[in-house]
Amino acid sequence: MPAKATRPPRTSMKIRRGDQVLVISGKDRGKSGRVLRTEPSKQRVYVEGLNMLKRHMRPKQVAEGSRQQPIGGVIEREGPIHVSNVMLVDPKGGRPTRVRIEREGARRTRVAVRSGTNID
């Protein structure tokens, strides 16, 4: 039986680092935060303070500057959220909005659909 053909992942997303987003589905639904980083190949975003994961790290010596400091224990950090589960917050009205791409010559700009405001 042949393997199922899969589409290659999109390499661009309409949400970028530093954007203010609102989570529309999942355990953090209704919360908002700033995007810390994106993974376009996996269609994931990391939002500040949301989808917190606990990792148990073994203590080890880490040279930080001139002093040695043990790092370990239970560490909390942000986990990935699929880009379809977040919406950009409109900079003008503060409500969630979809994003439209407008082209002026070779220049691409993101525009909030709700208010028509330029995001970039």
N, CA, C and O atoms as CSV, one atom per row, in Angstrom:
chain,resi,resn,atom,element,x,y,z
A,1,MET,N,N,0.848,-1.169,0.000
A,1,MET,CA,C,0.000,0.000,0.000
A,1,MET,C,C,0.899,1.240,0.000
A,1,MET,O,O,1.785,1.353,0.847
A,2,PRO,N,N,0.683,2.175,-0.943
A,2,PRO,CA,C,1.542,3.367,-1.002
A,2,PRO,C,C,1.295,4.290,0.178
A,2,PRO,O,O,0.204,4.339,0.746
A,3,ALA,N,N,2.334,5.011,0.523
A,3,ALA,CA,C,2.228,5.971,1.632
A,3,ALA,C,C,1.311,7.123,1.230
A,3,ALA,O,O,1.249,7.513,0.064
A,4,LYS,N,N,0.608,7.653,2.214
A,4,LYS,CA,C,-0.308,8.761,1.969
A,4,LYS,C,C,0.496,10.008,1.612
A,4,LYS,O,O,1.444,10.371,2.308
A,5,ALA,N,N,0.106,10.650,0.528
A,5,ALA,CA,C,0.791,11.875,0.100
A,5,ALA,C,C,0.399,13.011,1.028
A,5,ALA,O,O,-0.786,13.258,1.255
A,6,THR,N,N,1.389,13.696,1.560
A,6,THR,CA,C,1.107,14.832,2.440
A,6,THR,C,C,1.581,16.105,1.787
A,6,THR,O,O,2.568,16.132,1.051
A,7,ARG,N,N,0.853,17.153,2.077
A,7,ARG,CA,C,1.206,18.463,1.558
A,7,ARG,C,C,2.378,19.011,2.353
A,7,ARG,O,O,2.428,18.822,3.569
A,8,PRO,N,N,3.319,19.682,1.708
A,8,PRO,CA,C,4.407,20.288,2.487
A,8,PRO,C,C,3.861,21.404,3.365
A,8,PRO,O,O,2.936,22.108,2.961
A,9,PRO,N,N,4.424,21.579,4.571
A,9,PRO,CA,C,3.896,22.602,5.475
A,9,PRO,C,C,4.137,24.003,4.924
A,9,PRO,O,O,5.101,24.248,4.198
A,10,ARG,N,N,3.231,24.923,5.289
A,10,ARG,CA,C,3.410,26.320,4.901
A,10,ARG,C,C,4.603,26.877,5.653
A,10,ARG,O,O,4.829,26.532,6.813
A,11,THR,N,N,5.352,27.720,5.008
A,11,THR,CA,C,6.521,28.289,5.669
A,11,THR,C,C,6.293,29.721,6.106
A,11,THR,O,O,7.190,30.345,6.673
A,12,SER,N,N,5.109,30.252,5.853
A,12,SER,CA,C,4.833,31.611,6.323
A,12,SER,C,C,3.525,31.613,7.100
A,12,SER,O,O,2.585,30.883,6.784
A,13,MET,N,N,3.494,32.455,8.126
A,13,MET,CA,C,2.284,32.591,8.928
A,13,MET,C,C,1.953,34.069,9.030
A,13,MET,O,O,2.823,34.923,8.856
A,14,LYS,N,N,0.690,34.367,9.313
A,14,LYS,CA,C,0.269,35.760,9.423
A,14,LYS,C,C,0.491,36.304,10.822
A,14,LYS,O,O,0.258,37.488,11.066
A,15,ILE,N,N,0.939,35.462,11.747
A,15,ILE,CA,C,1.254,35.889,13.109
A,15,ILE,C,C,2.758,35.841,13.280
A,15,ILE,O,O,3.403,34.857,12.919
A,16,ARG,N,N,3.317,36.917,13.834
A,16,ARG,CA,C,4.772,37.030,13.977
A,16,ARG,C,C,5.162,37.271,15.421
A,16,ARG,O,O,4.313,37.537,16.271
A,17,ARG,N,N,6.455,37.174,15.688
A,17,ARG,CA,C,6.972,37.416,17.035
A,17,ARG,C,C,6.661,38.849,17.459
A,17,ARG,O,O,6.829,39.790,16.685
A,18,GLY,N,N,6.206,38.996,18.701
A,18,GLY,CA,C,5.890,40.318,19.226
A,18,GLY,C,C,4.424,40.711,19.083
A,18,GLY,O,O,3.996,41.704,19.670
A,19,ASP,N,N,3.642,39.946,18.311
A,19,ASP,CA,C,2.218,40.248,18.143
A,19,ASP,C,C,1.448,39.924,19.424
A,19,ASP,O,O,1.819,39.016,20.169
A,20,GLN,N,N,0.382,40.671,19.670
A,20,GLN,CA,C,-0.523,40.387,20.778
A,20,GLN,C,C,-1.620,39.477,20.231
A,20,GLN,O,O,-2.293,39.831,19.263
A,21,VAL,N,N,-1.806,38.295,20.850
A,21,VAL,CA,C,-2.781,37.336,20.347
A,21,VAL,C,C,-3.735,36.911,21.457
A,21,VAL,O,O,-3.434,37.043,22.643
A,22,LEU,N,N,-4.895,36.397,21.042
A,22,LEU,CA,C,-5.906,35.862,21.948
A,22,LEU,C,C,-6.078,34.387,21.617
A,22,LEU,O,O,-6.216,34.025,20.449
A,23,VAL,N,N,-6.070,33.527,22.643
A,23,VAL,CA,C,-6.264,32.092,22.432
A,23,VAL,C,C,-7.762,31.836,22.304
A,23,VAL,O,O,-8.537,32.218,23.181
A,24,ILE,N,N,-8.170,31.189,21.211
A,24,ILE,CA,C,-9.589,30.987,20.947
A,24,ILE,C,C,-10.031,29.554,21.216
A,24,ILE,O,O,-11.225,29.261,21.160
A,25,SER,N,N,-9.084,28.649,21.509
A,25,SER,CA,C,-9.476,27.279,21.795
A,25,SER,C,C,-8.389,26.594,22.602
A,25,SER,O,O,-7.212,26.938,22.490
A,26,GLY,N,N,-8.782,25.626,23.415
A,26,GLY,CA,C,-7.832,24.895,24.237
A,26,GLY,C,C,-7.951,25.275,25.702
A,26,GLY,O,O,-8.880,25.979,26.098
A,27,LYS,N,N,-6.998,24.801,26.506
A,27,LYS,CA,C,-7.106,24.997,27.952
A,27,LYS,C,C,-6.932,26.456,28.375
A,27,LYS,O,O,-7.380,26.833,29.457
A,28,ASP,N,N,-6.298,27.277,27.554
A,28,ASP,CA,C,-6.087,28.686,27.870
A,28,ASP,C,C,-7.029,29.604,27.090
A,28,ASP,O,O,-6.711,30.770,26.856
A,29,ARG,N,N,-8.174,29.082,26.693
A,29,ARG,CA,C,-9.132,29.853,25.895
A,29,ARG,C,C,-9.526,31.142,26.618
A,29,ARG,O,O,-9.824,31.133,27.812
A,30,GLY,N,N,-9.521,32.252,25.869
A,30,GLY,CA,C,-9.916,33.542,26.423
A,30,GLY,C,C,-8.755,34.356,26.962
A,30,GLY,O,O,-8.920,35.541,27.253
A,31,LYS,N,N,-7.583,33.748,27.102
A,31,LYS,CA,C,-6.422,34.473,27.610
A,31,LYS,C,C,-5.647,35.071,26.441
A,31,LYS,O,O,-5.697,34.566,25.320
A,32,SER,N,N,-4.934,36.150,26.723
A,32,SER,CA,C,-4.138,36.771,25.661
A,32,SER,C,C,-2.714,36.962,26.141
A,32,SER,O,O,-2.443,36.956,27.342
A,33,GLY,N,N,-1.815,37.131,25.199
A,33,GLY,CA,C,-0.412,37.337,25.520
A,33,GLY,C,C,0.375,37.703,24.282
A,33,GLY,O,O,-0.164,37.779,23.178
A,34,ARG,N,N,1.661,37.928,24.486
A,34,ARG,CA,C,2.560,38.333,23.409
A,34,ARG,C,C,3.275,37.107,22.861
A,34,ARG,O,O,3.690,36.239,23.630
A,35,VAL,N,N,3.425,37.024,21.539
A,35,VAL,CA,C,4.101,35.890,20.900
A,35,VAL,C,C,5.601,36.012,21.140
A,35,VAL,O,O,6.221,37.012,20.777
A,36,LEU,N,N,6.183,34.970,21.765
A,36,LEU,CA,C,7.618,34.961,22.045
A,36,LEU,C,C,8.416,34.467,20.845
A,36,LEU,O,O,9.442,35.047,20.490
A,37,ARG,N,N,7.938,33.393,20.225
A,37,ARG,CA,C,8.606,32.872,19.031
A,37,ARG,C,C,7.630,32.052,18.214
A,37,ARG,O,O,6.577,31.642,18.704
A,38,THR,N,N,7.992,31.817,16.962
A,38,THR,CA,C,7.142,31.052,16.059
A,38,THR,C,C,7.946,29.920,15.437
A,38,THR,O,O,9.168,30.001,15.315
A,39,GLU,N,N,7.244,28.868,15.048
A,39,GLU,CA,C,7.840,27.756,14.304
A,39,GLU,C,C,6.986,27.547,13.056
A,39,GLU,O,O,6.059,26.737,13.075
A,40,PRO,N,N,7.284,28.262,11.977
A,40,PRO,CA,C,6.447,28.177,10.774
A,40,PRO,C,C,6.378,26.778,10.171
A,40,PRO,O,O,5.347,26.406,9.610
A,41,SER,N,N,7.452,25.995,10.273
A,41,SER,CA,C,7.443,24.656,9.676
A,41,SER,C,C,6.456,23.740,10.382
A,41,SER,O,O,5.908,22.831,9.758
A,42,LYS,N,N,6.218,23.960,11.673
A,42,LYS,CA,C,5.274,23.154,12.443
A,42,LYS,C,C,3.960,23.876,12.693
A,42,LYS,O,O,3.062,23.320,13.326
A,43,GLN,N,N,3.830,25.123,12.202
A,43,GLN,CA,C,2.631,25.933,12.389
A,43,GLN,C,C,2.319,26.143,13.871
A,43,GLN,O,O,1.167,26.019,14.286
A,44,ARG,N,N,3.339,26.458,14.668
A,44,ARG,CA,C,3.183,26.636,16.112
A,44,ARG,C,C,3.677,28.010,16.543
A,44,ARG,O,O,4.572,28.588,15.927
A,45,VAL,N,N,3.072,28.525,17.619
A,45,VAL,CA,C,3.527,29.769,18.235
A,45,VAL,C,C,3.686,29.538,19.735
A,45,VAL,O,O,2.997,28.700,20.315
A,46,TYR,N,N,4.592,30.280,20.357
A,46,TYR,CA,C,4.801,30.238,21.794
A,46,TYR,C,C,4.351,31.587,22.347
A,46,TYR,O,O,4.891,32.628,21.972
A,47,VAL,N,N,3.356,31.565,23.245
A,47,VAL,CA,C,2.766,32.794,23.767
A,47,VAL,C,C,3.190,32.961,25.221
A,47,VAL,O,O,3.150,32.011,26.003
A,48,GLU,N,N,3.594,34.174,25.574
A,48,GLU,CA,C,4.108,34.489,26.899
A,48,GLU,C,C,3.085,34.166,27.989
A,48,GLU,O,O,1.986,34.722,28.005
A,49,GLY,N,N,3.458,33.259,28.902
A,49,GLY,CA,C,2.627,32.927,30.045
A,49,GLY,C,C,1.474,31.979,29.771
A,49,GLY,O,O,0.673,31.733,30.673
A,50,LEU,N,N,1.356,31.440,28.573
A,50,LEU,CA,C,0.251,30.548,28.234
A,50,LEU,C,C,0.753,29.160,27.858
A,50,LEU,O,O,1.881,29.004,27.389
A,51,ASN,N,N,-0.087,28.156,28.068
A,51,ASN,CA,C,0.231,26.749,27.816
A,51,ASN,C,C,1.517,26.360,28.538
A,51,ASN,O,O,2.438,25.801,27.942
A,52,MET,N,N,1.559,26.665,29.829
A,52,MET,CA,C,2.761,26.422,30.623
A,52,MET,C,C,2.966,24.921,30.840
A,52,MET,O,O,2.042,24.194,31.205
A,53,LEU,N,N,4.208,24.481,30.603
A,53,LEU,CA,C,4.602,23.094,30.784
A,53,LEU,C,C,5.612,23.013,31.915
A,53,LEU,O,O,6.409,23.932,32.107
A,54,LYS,N,N,5.584,21.917,32.666
A,54,LYS,CA,C,6.560,21.710,33.730
A,54,LYS,C,C,7.550,20.656,33.268
A,54,LYS,O,O,7.156,19.578,32.822
A,55,ARG,N,N,8.824,20.965,33.373
A,55,ARG,CA,C,9.884,20.043,33.018
A,55,ARG,C,C,10.736,19.796,34.242
A,55,ARG,O,O,11.146,20.744,34.912
A,56,HIS,N,N,11.011,18.540,34.545
A,56,HIS,CA,C,11.847,18.177,35.677
A,56,HIS,C,C,13.281,18.025,35.166
A,56,HIS,O,O,13.587,17.110,34.401
A,57,MET,N,N,14.143,18.927,35.597
A,57,MET,CA,C,15.529,18.952,35.119
A,57,MET,C,C,16.465,18.489,36.232
A,57,MET,O,O,16.313,18.883,37.388
A,58,ARG,N,N,17.418,17.662,35.874
A,58,ARG,CA,C,18.426,17.225,36.829
A,58,ARG,C,C,19.374,18.390,37.087
A,58,ARG,O,O,19.817,19.042,36.142
A,59,PRO,N,N,19.693,18.663,38.357
A,59,PRO,CA,C,20.611,19.770,38.645
A,59,PRO,C,C,21.980,19.547,38.026
A,59,PRO,O,O,22.540,18.454,38.113
A,60,LYS,N,N,22.518,20.593,37.398
A,60,LYS,CA,C,23.866,20.518,36.837
A,60,LYS,C,C,24.512,21.886,36.939
A,60,LYS,O,O,23.830,22.908,37.015
A,61,GLN,N,N,25.831,21.891,36.940
A,61,GLN,CA,C,26.582,23.137,37.070
A,61,GLN,C,C,26.621,23.842,35.716
A,61,GLN,O,O,26.990,23.253,34.700
A,62,VAL,N,N,26.236,25.107,35.727
A,62,VAL,CA,C,26.267,25.918,34.517
A,62,VAL,C,C,27.116,27.136,34.800
A,62,VAL,O,O,26.855,27.879,35.746
A,63,ALA,N,N,28.132,27.340,33.980
A,63,ALA,CA,C,29.005,28.499,34.169
A,63,ALA,C,C,28.297,29.727,33.612
A,63,ALA,O,O,28.109,29.845,32.402
A,64,GLU,N,N,27.909,30.632,34.489
A,64,GLU,CA,C,27.252,31.872,34.074
A,64,GLU,C,C,28.108,33.026,34.571
A,64,GLU,O,O,28.083,33.370,35.753
A,65,GLY,N,N,28.865,33.617,33.657
A,65,GLY,CA,C,29.765,34.698,34.063
A,65,GLY,C,C,30.933,34.135,34.847
A,65,GLY,O,O,31.599,33.210,34.382
A,66,SER,N,N,31.194,34.675,36.031
A,66,SER,CA,C,32.348,34.251,36.816
A,66,SER,C,C,31.982,33.233,37.887
A,66,SER,O,O,32.871,32.627,38.484
A,67,ARG,N,N,30.683,33.030,38.144
A,67,ARG,CA,C,30.302,32.122,39.228
A,67,ARG,C,C,29.605,30.878,38.665
A,67,ARG,O,O,28.974,30.926,37.609
A,68,GLN,N,N,29.730,29.780,39.386
A,68,GLN,CA,C,29.062,28.537,39.009
A,68,GLN,C,C,27.731,28.469,39.744
A,68,GLN,O,O,27.668,28.684,40.954
A,69,GLN,N,N,26.682,28.172,39.013
A,69,GLN,CA,C,25.349,28.171,39.608
A,69,GLN,C,C,24.620,26.884,39.198
A,69,GLN,O,O,24.520,26.600,38.004
A,70,PRO,N,N,24.105,26.093,40.167
A,70,PRO,CA,C,23.364,24.882,39.788
A,70,PRO,C,C,21.979,25.239,39.256
A,70,PRO,O,O,21.267,26.053,39.844
A,71,ILE,N,N,21.611,24.623,38.144
A,71,ILE,CA,C,20.285,24.835,37.565
A,71,ILE,C,C,19.591,23.487,37.516
A,71,ILE,O,O,20.145,22.522,36.990
A,72,GLY,N,N,18.398,23.413,38.052
A,72,GLY,CA,C,17.651,22.164,38.035
A,72,GLY,C,C,16.360,22.301,38.798
A,72,GLY,O,O,15.978,23.402,39.195
A,73,GLY,N,N,15.684,21.185,39.007
A,73,GLY,CA,C,14.410,21.190,39.695
A,73,GLY,C,C,13.271,21.230,38.696
A,73,GLY,O,O,13.432,20.835,37.542
A,74,VAL,N,N,12.121,21.709,39.142
A,74,VAL,CA,C,10.952,21.803,38.273
A,74,VAL,C,C,10.976,23.165,37.598
A,74,VAL,O,O,10.912,24.200,38.261
A,75,ILE,N,N,11.069,23.155,36.277
A,75,ILE,CA,C,11.145,24.394,35.501
A,75,ILE,C,C,9.864,24.534,34.689
A,75,ILE,O,O,9.447,23.597,34.009
A,76,GLU,N,N,9.244,25.707,34.764
A,76,GLU,CA,C,8.047,25.986,33.969
A,76,GLU,C,C,8.426,26.831,32.769
A,76,GLU,O,O,9.182,27.796,32.884
A,77,ARG,N,N,7.890,26.455,31.611
A,77,ARG,CA,C,8.131,27.243,30.402
A,77,ARG,C,C,6.920,27.131,29.482
A,77,ARG,O,O,6.061,26.269,29.665
A,78,GLU,N,N,6.868,28.015,28.493
A,78,GLU,CA,C,5.739,28.046,27.571
A,78,GLU,C,C,5.832,26.873,26.598
A,78,GLU,O,O,6.914,26.506,26.140
A,79,GLY,N,N,4.676,26.301,26.298
A,79,GLY,CA,C,4.600,25.234,25.313
A,79,GLY,C,C,4.028,25.777,24.013
A,79,GLY,O,O,3.520,26.898,23.971
A,80,PRO,N,N,4.111,24.979,22.951
A,80,PRO,CA,C,3.613,25.441,21.655
A,80,PRO,C,C,2.088,25.402,21.570
A,80,PRO,O,O,1.439,24.548,22.175
A,81,ILE,N,N,1.536,26.336,20.814
A,81,ILE,CA,C,0.102,26.380,20.516
A,81,ILE,C,C,-0.028,26.443,19.003
A,81,ILE,O,O,0.687,27.202,18.349
A,82,HIS,N,N,-0.932,25.652,18.442
A,82,HIS,CA,C,-1.117,25.683,16.994
A,82,HIS,C,C,-1.651,27.050,16.577
A,82,HIS,O,O,-2.472,27.647,17.272
A,83,VAL,N,N,-1.175,27.533,15.440
A,83,VAL,CA,C,-1.502,28.888,14.995
A,83,VAL,C,C,-2.996,29.058,14.720
A,83,VAL,O,O,-3.503,30.179,14.762
A,84,SER,N,N,-3.708,27.964,14.441
A,84,SER,CA,C,-5.147,28.060,14.195
A,84,SER,C,C,-5.925,28.302,15.479
A,84,SER,O,O,-7.102,28.658,15.426
A,85,ASN,N,N,-5.284,28.115,16.640
A,85,ASN,CA,C,-5.959,28.295,17.924
A,85,ASN,C,C,-5.733,29.675,18.529
A,85,ASN,O,O,-6.142,29.925,19.662
A,86,VAL,N,N,-5.089,30.569,17.789
A,86,VAL,CA,C,-4.899,31.939,18.265
A,86,VAL,C,C,-5.364,32.914,17.194
A,86,VAL,O,O,-5.333,32.615,16.001
A,87,MET,N,N,-5.799,34.098,17.651
A,87,MET,CA,C,-6.172,35.182,16.735
A,87,MET,C,C,-5.431,36.436,17.132
A,87,MET,O,O,-5.233,36.702,18.317
A,88,LEU,N,N,-5.029,37.191,16.160
A,88,LEU,CA,C,-4.360,38.453,16.397
A,88,LEU,C,C,-5.333,39.441,17.037
A,88,LEU,O,O,-6.505,39.487,16.664
A,89,VAL,N,N,-4.854,40.225,17.994
A,89,VAL,CA,C,-5.678,41.251,18.630
A,89,VAL,C,C,-5.521,42.540,17.828
A,89,VAL,O,O,-4.405,42.990,17.565
A,90,ASP,N,N,-6.645,43.122,17.446
A,90,ASP,CA,C,-6.654,44.359,16.658
A,90,ASP,C,C,-6.001,45.485,17.455
A,90,ASP,O,O,-6.443,45.772,18.568
A,91,PRO,N,N,-4.960,46.133,16.920
A,91,PRO,CA,C,-4.300,47.209,17.662
A,91,PRO,C,C,-5.198,48.417,17.905
A,91,PRO,O,O,-4.956,49.188,18.833
A,92,LYS,N,N,-6.229,48.591,17.087
A,92,LYS,CA,C,-7.102,49.751,17.232
A,92,LYS,C,C,-8.200,49.515,18.270
A,92,LYS,O,O,-8.422,50.358,19.140
A,93,GLY,N,N,-8.891,48.363,18.181
A,93,GLY,CA,C,-10.035,48.123,19.056
A,93,GLY,C,C,-9.770,47.173,20.203
A,93,GLY,O,O,-10.559,47.119,21.146
A,94,GLY,N,N,-8.677,46.418,20.151
A,94,GLY,CA,C,-8.368,45.481,21.211
A,94,GLY,C,C,-9.187,44.204,21.166
A,94,GLY,O,O,-9.199,43.448,22.137
A,95,ARG,N,N,-9.868,43.948,20.060
A,95,ARG,CA,C,-10.660,42.733,19.907
A,95,ARG,C,C,-10.005,41.820,18.881
A,95,ARG,O,O,-9.244,42.304,18.043
A,96,PRO,N,N,-10.274,40.509,18.916
A,96,PRO,CA,C,-9.636,39.595,17.964
A,96,PRO,C,C,-10.061,39.882,16.534
A,96,PRO,O,O,-11.201,40.270,16.277
A,97,THR,N,N,-9.135,39.689,15.613
A,97,THR,CA,C,-9.401,39.963,14.208
A,97,THR,C,C,-8.662,38.975,13.320
A,97,THR,O,O,-7.661,38.381,13.719
A,98,ARG,N,N,-9.170,38.814,12.121
A,98,ARG,CA,C,-8.438,38.051,11.112
A,98,ARG,C,C,-7.439,38.995,10.456
A,98,ARG,O,O,-7.502,40.212,10.635
A,99,VAL,N,N,-6.526,38.420,9.702
A,99,VAL,CA,C,-5.463,39.214,9.083
A,99,VAL,C,C,-5.529,39.036,7.577
A,99,VAL,O,O,-5.685,37.925,7.071
A,100,ARG,N,N,-5.407,40.150,6.872
A,100,ARG,CA,C,-5.395,40.151,5.416
A,100,ARG,C,C,-4.029,40.664,4.963
A,100,ARG,O,O,-3.450,41.544,5.598
A,101,ILE,N,N,-3.523,40.113,3.872
A,101,ILE,CA,C,-2.256,40.580,3.299
A,101,ILE,C,C,-2.581,41.474,2.108
A,101,ILE,O,O,-3.289,41.061,1.189
A,102,GLU,N,N,-2.067,42.691,2.126
A,102,GLU,CA,C,-2.233,43.598,0.986
A,102,GLU,C,C,-0.868,43.848,0.379
A,102,GLU,O,O,0.131,43.991,1.083
A,103,ARG,N,N,-0.848,43.897,-0.944
A,103,ARG,CA,C,0.416,44.102,-1.644
A,103,ARG,C,C,0.388,45.448,-2.351
A,103,ARG,O,O,-0.563,45.787,-3.054
A,104,GLU,N,N,1.457,46.201,-2.143
A,104,GLU,CA,C,1.639,47.470,-2.852
A,104,GLU,C,C,2.967,47.351,-3.576
A,104,GLU,O,O,4.025,47.620,-3.009
A,105,GLY,N,N,2.899,46.948,-4.825
A,105,GLY,CA,C,4.133,46.674,-5.563
A,105,GLY,C,C,4.747,45.391,-5.030
A,105,GLY,O,O,4.102,44.342,-5.034
A,106,ALA,N,N,5.992,45.469,-4.571
A,106,ALA,CA,C,6.683,44.297,-4.024
A,106,ALA,C,C,6.540,44.227,-2.505
A,106,ALA,O,O,7.037,43.290,-1.880
A,107,ARG,N,N,5.871,45.204,-1.913
A,107,ARG,CA,C,5.771,45.289,-0.453
A,107,ARG,C,C,4.499,44.610,0.058
A,107,ARG,O,O,3.404,44.876,-0.436
A,108,ARG,N,N,4.657,43.720,1.065
A,108,ARG,CA,C,3.524,43.053,1.692
A,108,ARG,C,C,3.250,43.704,3.040
A,108,ARG,O,O,4.175,43.917,3.824
A,109,THR,N,N,1.995,44.020,3.316
A,109,THR,CA,C,1.640,44.565,4.622
A,109,THR,C,C,0.479,43.765,5.187
A,109,THR,O,O,-0.411,43.337,4.452
A,110,ARG,N,N,0.496,43.568,6.498
A,110,ARG,CA,C,-0.605,42.883,7.168
A,110,ARG,C,C,-1.627,43.929,7.598
A,110,ARG,O,O,-1.274,44.984,8.124
A,111,VAL,N,N,-2.899,43.617,7.365
A,111,VAL,CA,C,-3.987,44.545,7.674
A,111,VAL,C,C,-5.021,43.802,8.505
A,111,VAL,O,O,-5.396,42.678,8.173
A,112,ALA,N,N,-5.488,44.428,9.593
A,112,ALA,CA,C,-6.543,43.836,10.418
A,112,ALA,C,C,-7.863,43.946,9.664
A,112,ALA,O,O,-8.240,45.034,9.226
A,113,VAL,N,N,-8.563,42.832,9.510
A,113,VAL,CA,C,-9.811,42.807,8.758
A,113,VAL,C,C,-10.895,43.601,9.486
A,113,VAL,O,O,-11.700,44.272,8.841
A,114,ARG,N,N,-10.927,43.535,10.820
A,114,ARG,CA,C,-11.976,44.184,11.606
A,114,ARG,C,C,-11.982,45.695,11.428
A,114,ARG,O,O,-13.041,46.288,11.220
A,115,SER,N,N,-10.808,46.327,11.506
A,115,SER,CA,C,-10.756,47.794,11.464
A,115,SER,C,C,-10.054,48.357,10.240
A,115,SER,O,O,-10.147,49.557,9.985
A,116,GLY,N,N,-9.354,47.526,9.475
A,116,GLY,CA,C,-8.612,48.018,8.334
A,116,GLY,C,C,-7.300,48.675,8.690
A,116,GLY,O,O,-6.690,49.330,7.845
A,117,THR,N,N,-6.842,48.514,9.945
A,117,THR,CA,C,-5.609,49.124,10.421
A,117,THR,C,C,-4.395,48.343,9.951
A,117,THR,O,O,-4.397,47.112,9.954
A,118,ASN,N,N,-3.354,49.068,9.545
A,118,ASN,CA,C,-2.078,48.420,9.208
A,118,ASN,C,C,-1.425,47.885,10.471
A,118,ASN,O,O,-1.347,48.597,11.473
A,119,ILE,N,N,-0.956,46.641,10.442
A,119,ILE,CA,C,-0.320,46.049,11.613
A,119,ILE,C,C,1.183,46.253,11.563
A,119,ILE,O,O,1.814,46.483,12.596
A,120,ASP,N,N,1.755,46.175,10.391
A,120,ASP,CA,C,3.219,46.350,10.242
A,120,ASP,C,C,3.598,47.806,10.179
A,120,ASP,O,O,4.779,48.131,10.056
